[in-house]
Amino acid sequence: MKNKLLTFAVVAIMSCMSGIVRAQNRTVTGKITNEQGTPLVATVTAKTTSNVATSSDESGLYSLSVPETADSLIVNSIGYMTKTVVIRNNVANIQLQVDGNYNLDEVVVIGYGTQRKGDLTAPVATVNMENALKRTVSTPMDALQGAVTGVQVVSSGAPGSTPTVRIRGVGSFNNESPLYVVDGMFMDNIDFLNPNDIADMSVLKDASGAAIYGVRAANGVIIVTTKKGSLNMKARVTYNGYAGLQTPTNVLKMANGQQYADYAIAVGNKNIVDNSISKFDPPGATSPSTNTDWYGELLRSNALIHNHNLDVQGGSEKISYSFGINYLDQDGIMDAENYHRKYNIRSQTEARVASWLKIGFTAHLNNFNAFAPNNAAFRQAYFAPPLYPSYDPDLELADPVKFGSSTTLGMSSSFWFNNPLATAYYNHNETKGFQVLPSAYVEAEFWQKKLTFRSQLSQRYQSTHNIQYTPVYYIDNDQRSQRSYLRSAQARNNNYVLDNLLTYRDEAGKHHWSVLLGQSTREERWRETWVSANDVPQSEEFWYVGQGAQGTGSATGYGEDGFRNAGISFFTRGTYDFDNKYLLTATFRADGSSKYQTKWGYFPSLGVGWVLSREKFMENQSVFNLLKLRGSWGLLGNDGIQPNAGYAIVNSGNNFSGIFGSVGENDGVRVPGYRVGRFFTQIRWEVVEEWDAGLDFALLNNRLNGTVDYYYRKTKDLAFDRPIPFMWDRVYGNWGSVANSGWEIGLDWKDQVGQLGYNIGANITTLKNKVTDIGALANIMNGFPEWSAEFPARIEANQPINYYYGYEVAGVYQTQAEINADPIASRYNQQNPGSPILPGYLKYKDQNENGELDEADRVNLGNYLPKLTYGFNVGLNYKKLDFSIAFQGVAGNKIHNLNRAMRRRYAQMNMDAAFMESLWNGEGSSNTHPSAAGSVASWNLQASSFFVESGAYLRIQNIQLGYNFKIRESIPVRIFATADRPAIFTRYNGFTPEVAGMGFDNNVYPISSTYSLGLNVTF
């Protein structure tokens, strides 16, 4: 299948290239610059009956073969005035002037079409792909981090992992991811894409812009358009690639062997120290010499990443084409098998078969192989005492590898104290798969430049195969596998979207308008089947399950899962402007879905704009090139929640049974009882209502550009499950609402001083999140699985979503007299004489001042959503050199350090060095950390602000230095050196403050820095 697709793509491209016909009568060459002499990338078109065109390179140089009949060239560059130049000889150097109206004329990709930037009434953010491509990342959304207002990206260090993307906060308990539209196809993420394949990326953040996508748009929409060719474009081949090394950054420093030994003795675990000395040190030793740095053992100092892209673009008079192939290979920084490898093939062809008709075909083929690490190893590396070695040749029962065991220290067998290296080593979790995204369209222009019809069929087919295998091995009684285990899972996605669009555009004098009528049909299918077996040989050639298969003959487990959803939509959008000053956009979409009993939802939106800079009273001013006010309102939907369900459950067990016939010593007979629980969930999609007010401006001859927005978005019909009174059961429904509001500010300054060009950009987004209703419930307790009872997150009306709930630490008791004088401590000691509060214990704030620590003293300790996200960048170019640096950060969010909090159950665990060095050891020594003995006392291990830390950080996101030169006049070359995420400034005591989910850090995969060298050359 894959070979056939590849062959088809290659044949199609070669066919297109063979059809290129150009006159070769004479060649005109030259250089295009601005008024300051800076080279410009521009389109150069020869004015003839059949236009031929080319593009200048990054050095401003161009070469164009033109027929003898051509008498002039037309030169276009974004941000500059179009210029027509008479051809006098074979050399034409051209200088362009800045266009004061280019902000208005720039074309922006929106839902189901494009629109002039000057006509927008919604805050549509366009991504600078040139800056995004400076990042050495494996996914496009990682490249977007810190680059766009209103968008938060939370990265993970694991190779090939999917980042968390939030647009304007969180408005659902179920699904917070935006909708991605790739060349018309709906996607849940775009990890499969290589950033080099992307030509344009637009972020629809508000309801006015996104309502055209109806029930899929509540979390925002990201529209991706991949690279395409142009008519009459000379064939251009570009290679862009880099190779680099990834190194762990901000590695968490743990307590060393001597520090841990001193601590273990202080808390009553001296036997661990004695066992380490007895086992691993010579006779007569009095202190342990073993000092295993588990993170140092678990992490590679360097991991390879390399990325290669080849792109071909061009076109003849009637056919344009683009073809790209790229390959990414990324190893993980965990010192075990973990990697992500993928290659993409992209093909695009568009043919104008008649003056009124064009057809096109786009296809993406993605093939990948990902080996997922066992992240439990990082958790265990935090727990593991440094007093036993990673490998122990004297551990006779260890097989096949002589890994060390914590049981040699007298510690009980436990998952948390397992050898982290062995956990990483005895892991095989590999996924292979491929994905095909074909898209075909036909576009007819029935009324020249007025009425067009476009029909497009987009499809996605993905097939994945996941293999998990555990061999037979032994380390100790807990960390072992007595029987090998194989799990094989096949998953398939098969989706399609059919869009039919009729667009009418017209004008009369100063009146301009357009009307879009659309119909869309979609279907989504997903199915997974899995089978498992034991006693499977370790060699991969035997990893098959089934009678007659080469591997094991019978399955020990089998399962299947899947879904199938269908939808149909009708939508319309109308735009109107008068004299390009007064703007109006209205959108309406009706969505029908198979997922819900309520089949139809209706999503209107309205946007207005006023371009003040075109008014007469602004004519004589020289400050503003653009000044525009915007306002919008609309409704969006989120169908990424559970569908309607009707089912009956039979409950049995002791709660429903009875004992009958009990007399004297006769215990009677237990009679089983049963109860049928019958529920029907009447679910409908969540609905977002959003208001937005914005200001766009350009100042000082377009050197300063900016945008300011205030937004308020409220999610209604929030879906979650709640308990049924007097029953154990829960029922899922639309019970609540949540609001997000804030400011978005983006600024860009660009200027030229002599031969030095420079640009400065900055963006800031604020967020206020508040749950406004959860039905009749007082609150909902949530949190990290298995730990939510001890360290809860809480959902409550008029509070941020999933805030951390606990006591506020007011300090540390320094003396016994202070304890005796404190009502809370003295009462506690009276009630618990066997485990009293001692000097060096945490002091909790009595919120209601009743002299008792009770439920009323638990408060909001913060939550995981940043109140502020920001990014800023600086770029310089001088002659052949260019330099850029970008920063990104967040503030106002909290992280629950679950690593430290787990001491509640595991007193023998190690701790980070910062914790150890801050412990209280006498009056006045610390007012923030407990004593060693107090660190394992239950009083200090309650949910409190002690375990909640600031998640604020500032990261140097990217530094790049480039050098531009030419091999020949027609072959520009750029070499560059990049440092990606080289440094972070944070006070958080963990690997990274980027923690996905609700911000509970239980040792995530570390973020790495990448240092690389790259090459870009165009032929």
Secondary structure, DSSP 4 states (H G I P E B T S, - for coil): -HHHHHHHHHHHHHHHHHT-----SEEEEEEEEETT--B---EEEE-SSS-EEEE--TTSEEEEEE-TT--EEEEE-TTB--EEEE--SSB--EEE-B-TTHHHH-EEEETTEEEEGGG--S-EEE--HHHHTTS--SSHHHHTTTTSTTEEEE---STTPPPEEEESS---SS--PPEEEETTEEES--TTS-GGGEEEEEEE-SHHHHGGGGGG-TT-EEEEEE----TTB--EEEEEEEEEEEEE-SPPPBP-HHHHHHHHHHTT-HHHHHHHHHHHS-TT--S------HHHHHB-S-EEEEEEEEEEEEE-SSEEEEEEEEEEEEE-SBSSS-EEEEEEEEEEEEEEEETTEEEEEEEEEEEEEEE---THHHHHHHHS-TTS-SB-TT-TT-BSS-B--GGGGTPPP-GGGS-HHHHHHS-EEEEEEEEEEEEEEEEEEEETTTEEEEEEEEEEEEEEEEEEEE--EESSSSSEESS-EEEEEEEEEEEEEEEEEEEEEEEETTEEEEEEEEEEEEEEEEEEEEEEEES--SSGGG--BSTTSSSBSS-SEEEEEEEEEEEEEEEEEEEEEETTTEEEEEEEEEEEESSSSS-EEEEEEEEEEEEGGGSGGGTT-SSEEEEEEEEEEEEEEE--SPPPEEEEEEEESGGG-EEE--BTTB--EEE--EEEEEEEE----EEEEEEEEEEEEEETTTTEEEEEEEEEEEEEEEEEEEEPTTSS-EEEEEEEEEEEEEEEEEEEEEEEETTEEEEEEEEEEE-EEEEEE-TT-S-EEEESTTTTTTSEEEE-TTB-TTEEEEBPEEEE--SHHHHHH-HHHHHHHHH-TTS---TTSEEE--TT-SSS--GGG-EE---SS-SEEEEEEEEEEETTEEEEEEEEEEES-EEEEHHHHGGGT-TT---BHHHHHT-B-STTS-SSS-BTTGGGSGGGSSSBGGGEEE--EEEEEEEEEEEEEEEETTEEEEEEEEEEEEEEEE--SSS-S---TTSEES-PPPPEEEEEEEEEEE-
